[in-house]
């Protein structure tokens, strides 16, 4: 505390336009620990920071004229309440509003507005950085091939990406080869993927809202993830995609109104519990080598098809709630006495003819369902729940 007070007492404010003619001149003139202030008006980039200082705006905008508009090349840099408009257009550059290099250990980017940039924030090989409470808008009128990601993380570790709003980029938050980090409480919309993971381990994806994208969250070739309490609603393709996801916890998430709530492809040894999948065309698609997962206490509610399952043999899940379950509970223990099969006659009937829900209690439908359960020739490989829940579980997470 004493050290902090001493550092604050000796920090100077360097005002662009008053103490120095350009933003780069002000940065060069500032001493470590000083605060560079951009006043009202438009001020040209690019700017490179190679010492530990703070840069902020008081109504001013740092305007990109090509390349990356602000480059952070030193540890201990803080970007707070900064406005940045525009960058270069080289996807391989990479041209961004803010580029955070591997020298920028402990950098903090907070409370800033970035818009019309190819990439919003690109962090490359940095550790212990924070990207918190920023508003990032991509190139709204450009096609997907001409957009970068809102927040792009590559080969980083121990990052905190929290409470950012990202829209109109290619992917809202792209995470590649980045470990031991937190992606929490972000709101990402109107993109290809809201959050996109590749080859990343031991990360936490919690309390994010990824709605109205092509895909809400995509987790690929990653392991030891905690995917907790995210909302992934009204995405055109899937709420959450898991491809080659291993040893992860997926709990307390909502996937509503998507084409597919969850899509699992070649994913093993995961715990999938307490999720609500409702009003999707397909609640959960299970495909190609998705085995050895613990799937229980989930709620499948009014999906046109609860589970789309492709395999050569049945797969048994734990106790889940199925809104189309046709059974009874004679001992009142909250668990159905009849086994639930995802490819039962009634499930396929509802997928092809949704209006048939009005007939589910009819004697004819009950007879056909009973016949399929008794005649092996009429059965196909499916998900089997031997203890289906009669009430929806409470949505909660570890």
Secondary structure, 3 states (H helix, E strand, C coil): CHHHHHHHHHCCEEEECCCECCHHHHHHHCCCCCEEEECCEEEECCEEECCCCEEEECCEEEECCCCCCEEECCCCCEEECCEEECCCCCCCCCCEEEEECCCCCCCEEECCEEECCCEEEEEECCECCEEECCEEECCCCCCHHHCCCCEEEECCECCEEECCEEECCCEEEEEECCECCEEECCEEECCCEEEEEECCECCEEECCEEECCCEEEEEECCECCEEECCECCCCCCEEEEEECCECCEEECCEEECCCEEEEEECCECCEEECCEEECCCEEEEEECCCCCCEEECCEEECCCEEEEECCCCCEEECCCEECCCCCCCCCCCCECCCCEECCCHHHHHHHHCHHHHHHCCCHHHHHHHHHHHHCHHHCCCCEEECCCECCCCCCCCC
